[in-house]
Amino acid sequence: MMSLRSEIARAAAGDRPMLAGPFLAVPSAMVVEIACAAGPDFVCIDTEHGPIAPNVVEDMLRAAALWRVPALVRVPGPDPVAIGQALDFGAEGVLVPRIASVEEAARAVAAARFPPEGRRGFGPGRATGYGSNMPGYLEAARSGTVVALQIETIEALDALDAILAVPGVDLAFIGPGDLGMGLAASGRDTVLEDAIRVVLAAAARAGCAAGIFTMTRPDAAPYERRVALAICGSDGTVLTDGFSAAFG
């Protein structure tokens, strides 16, 4: 299986096309297998908005591994328990939503990285082969764990350079829906596309890869060479569109 972190770095450097994959929020390993059979570059299991119990997350990660498709987990927030658990289950990395301050960014990084870079605990879970490959996993996790932070609040825009300067942040992921809603609610004159350009410029200054959510794969096309990674829709949107096409 490819190292997702290294492929993100390659895409950010322009050495490969943007990576694309879906959110998976249906709590089903079968759905993961169906999605992975379509050949995405990665999948992102969504425990922020999806009703997915921890044991089901682990089974969904197993399903992705069968197809050798790298899997991120979007955790509910910068919670060390949720972040550590997702990584112990075997996720390649975490996507941490609604980061709004340097402190939250640092907390997310610390939870995802082993000492001395962070404070993640080391246990004999699935990622380590249930203890059979502890040294090997430690080395792989140090080089391969992805820490992606969602930039989707006014507070994050105001602290953007400081957030992206936190050591250990791999990717600034733009959540256009919440960011656009926050801009509208704030009464600021900034339009969403301008805010997106601000985030992309700050990521470039920080030497940090950028990512974005779009509803479909074609919607991501304008961001080719501007972002390293795009999450395009979800299993829910694909199911809705498919059933609408078949029966609507």
C-alpha positions in Angstrom: 0.0 0.0 0.0 1.3 3.5 -0.9 2.2 5.8 1.9 -0.5 8.4 1.9 1.7 11.0 3.6 4.4 10.7 1.0 1.8 10.8 -1.8 0.3 14.0 -0.3 3.8 15.5 -0.3 4.3 14.5 -3.9 1.0 16.0 -4.9 1.8 19.2 -3.0 5.1 19.4 -4.9 3.4 18.9 -8.3 5.0 15.5 -8.8 1.7 13.7 -9.1 -2.0 14.6 -9.7 -4.2 15.6 -6.8 -5.4 12.7 -4.7 -9.2 12.1 -4.7 -11.4 10.0 -2.5 -14.8 10.0 -0.7 -16.1 10.4 2.8 -17.6 7.2 4.1 -20.2 7.8 6.8 -22.4 4.7 6.4 -21.4 2.3 9.2 -20.6 -0.7 7.0 -17.5 -2.6 6.0 -19.4 -3.7 2.9 -19.8 -0.1 1.7 -16.1 0.4 2.2 -15.3 -2.6 0.0 -17.7 -1.3 -2.7 -16.1 2.2 -2.6 -12.5 0.8 -2.6 -13.3 -1.4 -5.6 -13.9 1.8 -7.6 -10.3 2.7 -7.2 -10.1 5.9 -5.1 -6.7 7.2 -4.0 -7.9 7.0 -0.4 -11.1 7.0 1.7 -11.9 9.0 4.8 -14.1 7.4 7.4 -16.3 10.1 8.9 -16.9 9.7 12.6 -17.8 13.4 13.0 -21.1 13.2 11.1 -21.4 9.5 10.6 -23.1 7.2 13.3 -20.1 4.9 13.4 -19.3 3.0 16.6 -15.6 2.4 17.4 -15.7 -1.4 16.6 -17.3 -0.6 13.2 -14.5 1.9 12.4 -12.0 -0.8 13.0 -13.9 -3.2 10.6 -14.2 -0.4 8.0 -10.4 0.1 8.2 -9.9 -3.7 7.7 -12.1 -3.6 4.6 -10.0 -0.7 3.1 -6.8 -2.6 3.9 -8.1 -5.6 2.0 -8.2 -3.4 -1.1 -4.9 -1.7 -0.2 -6.6 1.7 -0.1 -5.2 4.1 2.5 -7.8 5.3 5.0 -8.0 8.4 7.0 -10.5 8.8 9.9 -12.3 12.1 10.5 -12.5 12.3 14.2 -15.1 14.4 16.1 -12.5 17.0 17.2 -9.0 17.4 18.7 -9.7 14.8 21.4 -6.6 12.7 22.3 -8.7 9.6 23.0 -10.5 9.7 19.6 -7.4 10.5 17.7 -5.3 7.8 19.4 -8.1 5.2 19.0 -8.4 5.8 15.2 -4.7 5.4 14.7 -4.5 2.3 16.9 -7.3 0.8 14.8 -4.9 1.2 11.8 -5.9 4.6 10.1 -3.1 6.2 8.0 -4.0 9.5 9.6 -6.6 11.7 11.1 -8.7 14.6 9.8 -9.5 16.9 12.7 -12.5 19.2 12.2 -13.2 22.8 13.3 -9.7 23.7 14.4 -9.9 27.3 15.6 -6.7 28.1 17.5 -3.0 27.3 17.8 -3.8 25.4 21.0 -6.3 23.1 19.3 -3.9 22.5 16.5 -1.1 21.6 18.9 -3.4 19.3 20.8 -4.3 17.4 17.7 -0.7 17.0 16.6 0.4 15.9 20.1 -2.4 13.3 20.2 -1.4 11.9 16.8 2.4 11.7 17.2 4.6 9.6 19.5 7.2 11.3 21.7 9.2 13.3 21.4 7.1 15.0 18.6 3.8 14.3 20.6 2.1 12.5 23.4 0.4 9.6 21.7 0.3 6.5 23.8 1.7 3.2 22.5 -0.4 0.0 22.8 -0.8 -3.4 21.2 -3.8 -2.7 19.0 -4.5 -3.6 15.4 -2.0 -1.1 14.0 0.8 -3.0 15.7 -0.4 -6.4 14.7 -1.8 -6.8 18.2 1.7 -6.3 19.6 3.6 -8.5 17.2 5.2 -5.6 15.3 5.6 -2.8 17.9 9.0 -1.5 16.8 8.1 -1.7 13.1 4.9 0.1 13.6 6.5 2.8 15.7 9.0 3.5 12.9 6.2 3.5 10.2 4.0 5.8 12.3 6.7 8.3 12.8 7.2 8.7 9.1 3.7 8.0 7.8 1.0 9.3 10.1 -1.0 12.1 8.4 -2.3 15.0 10.5 -4.8 17.0 8.6 -6.6 20.0 10.2 -9.9 21.4 8.9 -9.9 25.1 8.3 -13.6 26.0 8.4 -14.1 28.7 10.9 -13.6 32.5 11.1 -11.4 31.9 14.1 -9.2 29.6 12.0 -8.9 32.3 9.3 -7.8 34.9 11.8 -5.1 32.6 13.3 -4.2 30.8 10.0 -0.5 31.5 9.9 0.1 30.5 13.5 -2.0 27.3 13.2 -0.1 26.2 10.1 3.2 26.9 11.8 2.5 24.3 14.4 5.2 21.5 13.8 3.7 18.3 12.6 0.7 19.6 10.6 0.7 17.9 7.2 -2.4 19.3 5.5 -4.7 22.3 5.8 -8.1 21.0 4.7 -10.7 23.5 3.6 -14.3 22.9 4.6 -16.1 25.2 2.3 -19.6 24.6 3.7 -18.9 25.6 7.3 -16.4 28.2 6.2 -19.0 29.8 3.8 -21.7 29.7 6.5 -19.3 31.3 9.0 -18.4 34.1 6.6 -22.1 34.8 6.0 -23.0 34.8 9.6 -20.1 37.1 10.5 -21.2 39.8 8.1 -17.7 40.1 6.7 -17.3 41.2 3.1 -15.0 38.3 2.3 -16.5 35.8 -0.2 -15.8 32.1 0.0 -13.5 31.9 -3.0 -11.4 34.7 -1.6 -11.2 32.9 1.8 -10.1 29.7 0.0 -7.4 31.7 -1.8 -6.2 33.0 1.6 -6.0 29.5 3.0 -4.1 28.2 0.0 -1.6 31.1 0.1 -1.1 30.5 3.9 -0.5 26.8 3.3 2.1 27.6 0.6 3.9 30.0 2.9 4.0 27.4 5.6 5.2 24.6 3.3 2.0 22.7 4.2 -0.1 20.7 1.7 -3.7 21.8 1.2 -6.9 19.9 0.7 -10.6 20.7 0.0 -14.0 19.1 0.1 -16.2 19.2 -3.1 -19.5 17.5 -3.7 -18.3 15.6 -6.8 -15.1 14.6 -8.5 -15.7 17.0 -11.4 -16.2 19.8 -8.9 -12.6 19.2 -7.7 -11.1 19.7 -11.2 -10.6 23.5 -10.8 -8.4 22.7 -7.7 -6.0 20.4 -9.6 -2.4 21.6 -8.9 -3.8 24.0 -6.3 -4.5 21.4 -3.6 -2.8 18.0 -2.9 -6.0 16.2 -1.9 -9.7 16.5 -2.4 -12.5 14.6 -0.6 -15.3 14.4 -3.2 -18.7 13.7 -1.9 -19.6 10.7 0.3 -21.2 7.3 0.3 -24.4 9.0 1.2 -24.4 11.4 -1.8 -23.4 8.5 -4.2 -26.3 6.4 -2.9 -28.7 9.3 -3.1 -27.7 10.1 -6.7 -27.8 6.4 -7.7 -31.2 5.7 -6.3 -32.5 9.0 -7.7 -31.2 8.0 -11.1 -32.7 4.6 -10.9 -36.1 5.4 -9.4 -36.6 9.2 -9.3 
